[in-house]
């Protein structure tokens, strides 16, 4: 039985497909949709206080809130209620940590389907989550 589902969401078509899959296949599950504000690396890693705002963070937060409102609207179209969370950090790490700590039964993630050099250069949040998640992961393409 799948009681708790985690769905990463960035309002892209693959993310929408993943959320739609989760809410149609598991309409009675408690679904949490999370958007991760990417924490910048490099120079910004030197900040001592991780709660210090970095340039552009306000706009990114507004965009994340808009994405989560979009997710709530999509769920409402299917007569399903969801929980939403806005997190900050490295997306794959935040998602794996959430899967470990949140007592989720399933993670449903969308995949952009990148292949070859593009996948190597850009990395893949979905691939990292699949490799490191302590809970089962469904990748929707």
trRosetta pair geometry for C-beta under 8 A, 3 or more apart (Angstrom, degrees):
i j d omega theta_ij theta_ji phi_ij phi_ji
1 105 7.6 -73 106 -144 56 164
2 5 6.3 41 164 -64 113 100
2 26 5.1 -66 94 -122 126 138
2 29 5.2 -30 120 -92 89 134
2 105 4.7 -178 -138 105 64 137
2 106 5.1 -6 -140 -6 122 130
3 29 5.8 165 -167 -132 19 79
3 30 6.3 16 156 18 69 94
3 105 5.6 106 39 -16 67 140
4 29 6.4 180 -79 -175 16 98
4 30 5.0 -18 -106 68 71 100
4 31 7.9 164 -158 -84 45 32
4 32 7.3 11 -171 -1 89 105
4 102 7.2 -155 147 138 136 97
4 103 6.2 52 60 111 159 77
4 104 4.8 -122 114 -124 103 55
4 105 5.2 122 54 3 70 89
4 106 7.7 164 92 31 52 70
5 22 5.2 164 143 -159 151 120
5 26 5.9 125 -38 88 145 150
5 29 4.9 60 -8 133 110 141
5 30 7.2 168 23 84 70 49
5 31 4.7 -18 68 -111 106 75
5 32 7.1 179 89 27 54 66
5 104 6.5 85 -124 -159 17 106
5 105 6.8 -47 -73 59 59 87
5 106 4.9 -21 -113 74 82 97
5 107 7.4 147 -164 -101 66 25
5 108 6.0 8 -175 -1 116 109
6 31 8.0 168 -82 -158 19 59
6 32 5.4 -20 -109 70 64 99
6 34 6.6 -7 -166 4 93 117
6 95 7.2 148 140 -155 132 83
6 98 5.9 146 -140 123 152 118
6 99 6.0 -131 39 -86 154 76
6 102 6.4 96 -70 84 129 149
6 104 4.6 -40 -18 -115 107 161
6 106 7.4 -172 28 97 70 50
6 107 4.8 -25 70 -110 101 77
6 108 7.5 168 82 24 49 65
6 135 8.0 104 23 71 118 143
7 15 7.8 117 162 -165 97 79
7 18 5.7 162 -152 128 105 106
7 19 5.1 111 158 -95 152 73
7 22 5.1 -108 -72 -8 134 163
7 31 6.2 9 0 -173 118 103
7 32 7.1 169 26 86 72 47
7 33 4.9 -28 74 -106 100 71
7 34 7.3 157 79 21 47 70
7 71 7.9 164 99 -150 122 133
7 107 7.5 157 -82 -163 40 58
7 108 5.0 -18 -100 68 90 94
7 109 7.3 175 -144 -81 56 47
8 15 6.8 -92 109 -125 71 106
8 18 7.6 4 61 102 69 155
8 33 7.8 115 -131 -161 8 61
8 34 5.7 -41 -107 73 56 87
8 35 7.5 107 -166 -98 64 38
8 36 6.9 -28 -142 -4 106 105
8 91 7.0 79 -150 -172 141 107
8 95 5.5 -31 -68 -101 126 131
8 107 7.8 28 -13 -172 92 103
8 109 5.5 23 34 -116 109 90
8 110 7.7 -124 79 24 90 80
8 125 7.0 -125 120 137 167 135
8 129 7.6 -134 -12 -70 139 160
9 15 4.8 121 -137 177 55 125
9 18 7.7 -152 -90 75 74 115
9 19 6.1 39 -99 -59 116 126
9 33 4.7 12 -8 -175 139 105
9 34 6.7 143 21 67 86 34
9 35 5.4 -61 77 -74 81 82
9 67 6.0 162 126 153 98 111
9 68 7.0 115 88 -94 132 59
9 71 5.0 21 177 -79 166 137
10 15 5.0 173 40 -41 67 159
10 35 6.3 124 -89 -131 55 93
10 67 6.1 -45 -153 -148 30 150
11 15 6.2 -4 2 75 12 135
11 16 7.0 34 -157 -54 37 97
11 66 7.6 -8 -59 112 153 86
11 67 4.2 -118 -34 -128 113 92
11 70 5.2 57 -110 71 107 155
11 71 7.6 -108 -81 -48 73 84
12 15 4.7 93 52 9 77 104
12 16 7.0 -140 94 -6 39 87
12 110 6.8 -169 84 99 104 146
12 112 7.2 -32 143 -87 152 97
13 16 5.6 -53 -144 36 32 112
13 17 6.3 35 155 -21 65 105
13 110 7.7 177 104 -177 49 149
14 17 5.5 -52 -147 36 33 114
14 18 6.4 36 153 -22 65 103
14 110 3.0 144 146 159 85 121
14 111 5.7 -136 -161 57 142 26
14 112 5.5 -116 -12 -76 154 52
14 113 7.5 -174 -89 -11 135 88
14 140 6.9 156 -168 94 76 88
14 141 7.1 -20 -128 -124 107 42
15 18 5.6 -51 -148 34 34 113
15 19 6.4 31 154 -16 65 104
15 110 4.5 -127 -71 22 36 141
16 19 5.9 -55 -147 39 31 108
16 20 6.1 31 154 -18 65 108
16 74 6.5 -157 -144 -111 88 158
16 110 7.4 42 33 -72 42 156
17 20 5.7 -55 -144 39 29 111
17 21 6.3 35 153 -23 63 105
17 110 5.5 111 61 -113 93 117
17 140 5.0 -165 121 132 101 126
17 141 7.8 -11 111 142 150 6
18 21 5.6 -52 -150 34 29 114
18 22 6.4 29 153 -19 64 106
18 108 4.9 160 -177 139 94 93
18 109 5.7 -37 -132 178 153 12
18 110 3.7 -119 -26 -51 119 84
18 138 7.9 153 -143 99 90 93
18 140 4.3 173 -92 40 68 130
19 22 5.6 -54 -148 35 33 112
19 23 6.3 16 161 -7 68 109
19 31 7.9 108 -148 167 78 140
19 33 6.4 22 -113 -106 119 123
19 71 5.9 -135 -130 -139 161 94
19 74 5.9 70 114 106 133 143
19 75 7.2 -87 167 -64 115 86
19 108 7.5 142 -82 103 33 122
19 110 8.0 -37 -12 -41 70 116
20 23 6.3 -62 -141 44 28 99
20 24 6.0 15 164 -9 66 115
20 74 6.7 -90 -74 171 82 123
20 78 7.5 152 -135 -47 70 146
21 24 6.3 -68 -140 43 22 100
21 25 5.7 4 170 -3 64 119
21 108 6.0 -163 88 -173 111 138
21 138 7.2 -141 128 121 137 133
21 140 4.8 -165 -4 -95 156 147
22 25 6.5 -63 -132 46 18 98
22 26 5.9 -42 -175 44 59 108
22 29 7.4 -92 175 67 88 133
22 31 5.6 120 140 -125 124 133
22 106 7.9 172 -124 108 100 120
22 108 4.3 -174 -72 47 110 159
23 26 7.1 -69 -111 67 19 68
23 27 6.1 56 177 -102 59 63
23 31 6.2 -63 -82 -19 82 168
23 74 7.7 157 23 127 153 93
23 75 5.5 -164 -104 -121 157 79
23 78 5.1 115 131 85 127 153
23 80 4.6 -178 -159 59 117 164
23 82 7.3 -70 -87 -65 121 116
24 27 6.7 7 -135 -62 21 93
24 78 6.5 -106 -74 -144 76 146
26 29 3.9 7 151 -2 115 127
26 31 7.2 134 97 -69 110 109
26 106 7.5 167 -40 56 165 146
27 78 7.3 -133 -117 147 104 114
27 80 5.7 -124 -148 -92 78 122
29 105 7.6 -119 -140 50 126 124
29 106 7.9 -38 -154 43 160 118
30 83 7.0 18 176 -1 90 116
31 75 7.3 -172 79 -114 135 134
31 80 7.2 31 27 155 133 124
31 82 4.7 -50 89 -121 101 94
31 83 7.1 175 94 27 49 74
32 82 7.0 150 -104 -178 23 87
32 83 4.5 -27 -108 75 76 105
32 84 7.3 160 -162 -91 63 21
32 85 6.2 18 179 -3 108 112
32 102 7.2 -108 46 -178 155 147
32 104 7.6 -105 37 -95 117 117
33 68 6.4 154 105 -132 114 80
33 71 4.5 -175 142 160 166 154
33 72 7.9 -148 45 -57 143 63
33 75 7.8 -137 -25 -42 138 132
33 82 5.3 37 -7 154 109 138
33 83 7.2 171 23 85 67 50
33 84 5.0 -23 70 -108 93 74
33 85 7.4 173 88 25 46 69
34 84 7.4 154 -86 -163 39 54
34 85 4.5 -18 -108 68 86 100
34 86 7.6 169 -156 -85 64 22
34 87 5.8 10 -172 2 113 115
34 94 7.5 -155 146 133 138 114
34 95 7.1 168 82 -100 135 79
34 98 6.4 -92 -26 -115 170 175
35 64 4.4 169 113 -155 135 94
35 67 5.0 113 -96 89 151 131
35 68 5.5 -114 -3 -57 126 94
35 71 8.0 -162 -45 -15 108 140
35 84 7.6 7 1 -171 95 99
35 85 7.6 -177 29 91 60 54
35 86 5.5 -14 66 -114 94 69
35 87 7.3 172 85 29 44 71
36 87 4.9 -27 -109 77 72 97
36 88 7.1 141 -164 -105 67 17
36 89 6.2 -66 -162 57 112 74
36 90 7.9 -4 160 117 139 17
36 91 4.2 151 80 -109 145 74
36 94 4.7 150 -116 65 133 150
36 95 7.0 -86 -40 -46 142 88
37 57 7.0 68 170 -146 144 80
37 60 5.0 102 -141 138 110 121
37 61 6.4 -14 -86 -80 147 63
37 64 5.6 -66 -69 -54 93 149
37 86 6.8 40 -24 177 104 91
37 87 7.0 -160 20 96 76 43
37 88 4.5 -23 64 -106 106 74
37 89 7.8 81 71 11 66 42
38 60 7.9 -109 39 -160 71 145
38 89 7.7 -54 -138 94 34 26
38 90 6.9 38 -145 -117 74 40
38 91 6.0 -39 -92 -35 85 96
39 44 7.2 -159 168 115 79 130
39 50 7.8 -23 -131 -156 143 98
39 54 7.9 118 -150 4 64 143
39 88 5.8 87 -66 164 96 83
39 89 5.0 -10 -11 -129 121 27
39 90 6.0 -64 43 -50 101 59
40 43 7.7 -17 129 62 118 78
40 44 4.1 75 89 29 105 151
40 45 8.0 -123 108 -41 68 68
40 54 5.8 -153 20 150 123 168
41 44 6.6 137 127 54 4 97
41 45 5.7 11 -160 -44 55 113
41 90 7.9 46 -67 -88 104 108
42 45 6.3 156 68 3 14 103
43 46 6.1 -48 -177 12 46 114
44 47 5.9 -14 -175 -9 59 112
44 54 5.5 8 -132 -109 134 141
47 50 6.9 127 101 -89 111 38
47 52 5.1 -136 -174 52 138 132
47 54 7.7 -121 -34 -76 154 99
48 52 7.9 70 60 -12 61 134
49 52 4.6 98 84 -29 100 101
53 57 4.6 -142 -162 51 89 147
53 58 7.3 32 -167 -44 137 80
54 57 5.2 111 57 -45 65 114
56 59 5.4 -54 -164 42 65 112
56 60 5.9 65 139 -24 84 105
57 60 5.4 -57 -145 40 35 113
57 61 6.1 39 155 -24 68 104
58 61 5.7 -53 -148 34 29 112
58 62 6.5 30 153 -18 63 104
59 62 5.7 -53 -149 36 33 112
59 63 6.3 33 152 -19 66 106
60 63 5.6 -53 -147 38 32 112
60 64 6.3 36 152 -21 65 105
61 64 5.6 -52 -147 36 31 113
61 65 6.4 33 153 -19 64 104
61 86 6.9 78 -145 167 76 146
62 65 5.7 -54 -149 36 31 111
62 66 6.5 34 150 -20 64 104
63 66 5.5 -53 -152 35 33 114
63 67 6.5 38 149 -22 65 102
64 67 5.5 -50 -149 33 34 114
64 68 6.5 30 154 -16 66 103
64 86 4.9 103 135 -134 130 115
65 68 5.7 -53 -147 38 33 109
65 69 6.4 38 151 -21 64 103
65 86 6.5 -26 -73 -74 67 147
66 69 5.6 -52 -149 35 32 113
66 70 6.5 38 149 -22 63 103
67 70 5.5 -53 -155 32 33 116
67 71 6.6 35 147 -20 65 102
68 71 5.3 -46 -149 33 39 115
68 72 6.5 42 150 -20 65 100
68 84 4.1 103 -165 -171 120 145
68 85 8.0 -175 -114 45 139 21
68 86 6.4 -87 -35 -65 146 95
69 72 5.6 -49 -149 35 35 113
69 73 6.4 37 150 -20 64 104
70 73 5.6 -54 -150 35 31 113
70 74 6.5 34 151 -20 64 104
71 74 5.6 -51 -148 34 33 113
71 75 6.4 31 153 -16 64 105
71 82 6.5 -82 139 79 103 150
71 84 6.3 136 78 -100 128 118
72 75 5.7 -55 -149 38 32 111
72 76 6.2 35 152 -22 65 106
72 82 6.3 -142 -104 55 62 104
72 84 6.4 -63 -58 -39 103 134
73 76 5.5 -52 -145 36 32 113
73 77 6.6 41 152 -26 62 99
74 77 5.7 -48 -156 25 32 116
74 78 7.2 12 150 -1 60 105
75 78 5.9 -71 -160 46 37 100
75 80 4.5 -95 -173 84 88 91
75 81 6.5 98 138 -122 129 14
75 82 4.5 -146 -79 -11 169 114
76 79 7.2 36 -168 -84 39 27
76 80 7.4 -121 -75 55 25 53
76 81 7.7 41 -84 -90 69 55
87 94 5.0 150 122 -170 140 140
87 98 7.5 -115 -50 -62 164 128
88 94 7.8 173 85 -92 20 145
89 93 6.0 -103 143 82 119 107
89 94 4.2 139 71 -64 122 112
90 93 4.2 53 77 21 104 117
90 94 6.4 170 73 -17 48 88
91 94 5.8 -60 -142 36 26 109
91 95 6.2 20 163 -16 64 110
91 125 4.9 -36 111 -118 124 133
92 95 5.9 -60 -148 39 29 109
92 96 6.3 25 157 -16 66 108
92 123 8.0 -100 -28 154 139 123
92 125 4.8 -155 -71 -137 87 69
92 128 3.7 7 -152 94 143 142
92 129 5.9 -136 -141 -52 80 75
92 132 7.4 85 165 40 103 135
93 96 6.0 -55 -143 39 29 107
93 97 6.1 29 157 -17 64 109
94 97 5.8 -58 -148 40 27 111
94 98 6.2 28 154 -21 64 108
95 98 5.6 -52 -145 35 31 112
95 99 6.4 32 154 -20 64 104
95 107 7.0 94 173 -148 107 142
95 109 7.7 56 -172 -89 153 129
95 125 7.0 89 13 179 147 105
95 129 5.1 -38 111 -102 133 118
95 133 7.6 -49 130 -86 93 106
96 99 5.6 -52 -149 35 33 112
96 100 6.4 33 152 -19 64 106
96 128 7.2 -85 -45 137 124 94
96 129 6.1 -157 -67 -119 82 64
96 132 4.6 -15 -121 109 142 117
96 133 5.6 -130 -120 -85 76 61
96 134 7.9 98 -168 -7 80 78
97 100 5.6 -57 -149 37 32 112
97 101 6.0 4 163 2 69 116
98 101 6.3 -69 -134 51 25 94
98 102 5.0 13 175 -17 68 130
98 104 7.4 41 135 -14 82 133
99 102 6.5 -49 -107 39 16 104
99 104 5.5 -76 -134 47 61 125
99 107 5.4 -40 -98 -57 124 130
99 129 7.4 123 -22 -158 146 94
99 133 4.6 -29 113 -144 168 94
99 134 6.0 163 125 40 104 78
99 135 5.0 -139 -175 24 108 110
100 133 7.9 -147 -50 -148 74 54
100 134 5.2 84 -98 14 74 129
104 107 6.3 73 122 -63 144 75
104 135 5.3 -140 91 28 89 174
105 135 6.4 168 176 -161 15 130
105 136 7.5 -8 154 41 58 101
106 135 6.3 -142 -88 148 21 117
106 136 5.4 -29 -114 79 73 96
106 137 7.5 142 -166 -100 64 29
106 138 6.4 13 -176 -4 112 105
107 129 6.2 -127 126 166 150 125
107 133 5.5 -107 17 -142 145 157
107 135 5.9 119 -15 86 94 109
107 136 7.3 -175 28 98 73 47
107 137 4.6 -22 70 -110 102 79
107 138 7.3 -177 90 26 52 65
108 137 7.6 164 -86 -161 28 58
108 138 4.8 -12 -112 65 75 104
108 140 6.4 32 -179 -18 93 115
109 125 7.3 -143 -168 114 137 95
109 126 4.8 169 126 -117 130 88
109 129 5.6 116 -37 75 162 151
109 130 7.7 -122 49 -52 137 84
109 137 6.2 -10 13 -169 111 107
109 138 7.4 159 26 81 63 53
109 139 5.7 -26 74 -110 88 65
109 140 7.2 -178 89 21 35 80
110 126 7.1 -105 92 -81 35 129
110 139 7.6 98 -142 -163 14 63
110 140 5.2 -43 -104 70 62 95
110 141 7.7 128 -161 -88 63 37
111 124 7.5 18 -139 -163 92 117
111 126 4.5 -84 -96 36 86 177
111 139 4.9 34 -32 -178 124 108
111 140 6.9 172 11 73 82 42
111 141 5.0 -33 62 -87 109 84
112 124 7.9 -143 40 -126 99 92
112 126 7.8 -176 11 -1 71 131
113 141 5.4 93 -73 -145 109 112
114 118 4.4 -123 -167 111 113 112
114 119 4.3 158 114 -74 102 78
114 122 6.2 -49 154 56 175 132
114 124 6.7 -156 54 -88 113 108
115 118 6.6 49 61 50 39 106
115 119 5.7 -14 -136 -21 12 123
116 119 6.3 120 56 18 29 98
116 120 7.3 -62 143 -1 38 102
117 120 5.6 -59 -148 39 36 111
117 121 5.9 27 160 -14 72 111
118 121 6.1 -61 -142 42 25 104
118 122 5.8 -3 170 5 65 119
119 122 6.5 -67 -129 51 21 93
119 123 7.6 52 177 -123 53 3
119 124 5.7 -6 -156 -46 90 118
119 127 7.7 82 -171 -24 113 149
120 123 7.9 14 180 -68 20 42
123 127 7.8 -141 174 51 61 117
123 128 7.4 9 174 -33 102 121
124 127 3.6 62 93 10 121 112
124 128 6.5 166 92 -12 66 81
125 128 5.9 -59 -151 39 32 109
125 129 6.2 31 154 -19 67 108
126 129 5.8 -58 -147 37 29 110
126 130 6.3 31 155 -21 65 106
126 139 5.5 87 -177 -124 124 113
127 130 5.7 -53 -148 35 31 112
127 131 6.3 26 156 -16 64 109
128 131 5.8 -59 -147 39 30 109
128 132 5.9 -9 168 11 68 117
129 132 6.6 -77 -134 52 22 87
129 133 5.2 32 175 -42 68 116
129 137 5.8 145 128 -121 97 151
130 133 6.6 -34 -114 16 15 111
130 137 4.9 -139 -104 78 64 148
130 139 6.4 -20 -75 -52 126 122
133 136 7.7 -32 113 91 123 4
133 137 5.0 109 50 -50 151 118
